[in-house]
Amino acid sequence: MADLRSFSRDNREEDEEDFEPLIPGLPDEVAELCLLYLPYPYQALVRSVSSSWNRATTDPYFLLSKKSLSLSLPYIFVFAFHKSTGRIQWQALDPRSGRWFVLPPVPCPKTVSPAAFACTSLPRQGKLLVLGGMRSDTKTAMDTTFIYSSSTNQWSTGPPMSTARSFFAAGNANGKIIAVGGSVSRIRDSITAVECYNSENGKWGPAAKMRTGLARYDSAVVGNKMYVTEGWTWPFARSPRAGIYDAEKDAWQEMSCGMREGWTGLSVVLYGRLFVIPEHGDCPMKVYDPDLDTWQRVGGDRFPREAMQRPLAVNGVEGKVYVASCGLNVAMGNVFEGDSGEFSVKWQVVVAPKAFQDFSPSNCQVLYA
């Protein structure tokens, strides 16, 4: 830390005329520590206090110090829409304090279909990605890439996808963002094209095509593989279609029957394992056993459905699963692995402010900020 701070000071001392103390009366070493320990989103906000604070908090060595000291914490980011107006909005929840923060608006057209976007993230980089979508006025798919950075609390426009698409799946396989399938319109023109976004060079590139387009998506990434399923829809007229994309081999393969048939809800990956929270009935959370090609019940608490109305959006990290519901109540589940490999969960609910009661979640991501 001392070396990093001294380097930052050396940079500022190159221009002594513009130099001003970070906090009058305090040594810069102490003042920098005060700024360093400010939680999200206040570090982005303090940049408007003074030019010296802006220089300090945007210095690459300042950001490196925050990362090296593991000061970034997981926050829950929920992409929601107003049920009456269709207005979209991102909120961030601090799960430790229960406090919500509203993000700046996404720089997209005002007339969009909220469900048509695909959202994913680069959690350790503190970045959200909002991809594609559909304009509700023209019913045309979009090729846009919008990127939110928690370090600046701002959105930027990334390179467009090569294929305009809506109602599709997206995931992060070890830093490679994968956009899978979708449609040109909600009813027809299914897309089998797949493309990948390289977060290091900021470019989209082609990937192996899907074998068939899917009508409705849930997806999960475990290691280098992205699992994509059509999911069960009512009435259960036929078995859902599904596929597995191997990002390392750039190839698709069939999903096993047991995994496909038992994938009856929204997925989340914890401990390198695939979990599902069923959308219908009062079924418990379950986990997929790849050795037996079956789904096992997760013990412990039952999912708090009385406080969690559909639609739901799910994500998780570090043994914790976060479920956002209509009205933006959030159920937080601590998932424990027993000595024999069995899992159990303990739930608690964070009730959202009344101002969110007319919002429904479309996506949920967890970022370190």
HELIX and SHEET records of a PDB file:
HELIX    1   1 ALA A    2  GLU A   13  1                                  12    
HELIX    2   2 GLU A   16  ASP A   18  5                                   3    
HELIX    3   3 ASP A   28  LEU A   36  1                                   9    
HELIX    4   4 TYR A   42  LEU A   45  1                                   4    
HELIX    5   5 VAL A   46  SER A   48  5                                   3    
HELIX    6   6 SER A   51  THR A   58  1                                   8    
HELIX    7   7 PRO A   60  SER A   68  1                                   9    
HELIX    8   8 PRO A  114  ALA A  116  5                                   3    
HELIX    9   9 PRO A  123  GLN A  125  5                                   3    
HELIX   10  10 CYS A  257  GLY A  262  1                                   6    
HELIX   11  11 ARG A  305  ALA A  307  5                                   3    
HELIX   12  12 LYS A  354  PHE A  356  5                                   3    
SHEET    1   A 4 ARG A  99  VAL A 102  0                                        
SHEET    2   A 4 ILE A  88  ASP A  94 -1                                        
SHEET    3   A 4 PRO A  74  HIS A  82 -1                                        
SHEET    4   A 4 PHE A 359  TYR A 368 -1                                        
SHEET    1   B 4 PHE A 117  LEU A 122  0                                        
SHEET    2   B 4 LYS A 127  GLY A 132 -1                                        
SHEET    3   B 4 THR A 145  SER A 149 -1                                        
SHEET    4   B 4 GLN A 154  THR A 157 -1                                        
SHEET    1   C 2 MET A 134  ARG A 135  0                                        
SHEET    2   C 2 THR A 140  ALA A 141 -1                                        
SHEET    1   D 4 ALA A 169  ALA A 173  0                                        
SHEET    2   D 4 LYS A 176  VAL A 180 -1                                        
SHEET    3   D 4 VAL A 194  ASN A 198 -1                                        
SHEET    4   D 4 LYS A 203  ALA A 207 -1                                        
SHEET    1   E 4 ASP A 218  VAL A 222  0                                        
SHEET    2   E 4 LYS A 225  THR A 229 -1                                        
SHEET    3   E 4 ALA A 242  ASP A 246 -1                                        
SHEET    4   E 4 ALA A 251  GLN A 253 -1                                        
SHEET    1   F 4 GLY A 265  LEU A 270  0                                        
SHEET    2   F 4 ARG A 273  PRO A 278 -1                                        
SHEET    3   F 4 LYS A 286  ASP A 289 -1                                        
SHEET    4   F 4 THR A 294  ARG A 297 -1                                        
SHEET    1   G 5 GLY A 299  GLY A 300  0                                        
SHEET    2   G 5 PHE A 343  VAL A 350  1                                        
SHEET    3   G 5 VAL A 330  GLU A 337 -1                                        
SHEET    4   G 5 LYS A 320  ALA A 324 -1                                        
SHEET    5   G 5 ALA A 313  VAL A 317 -1                                        
END                                                                             
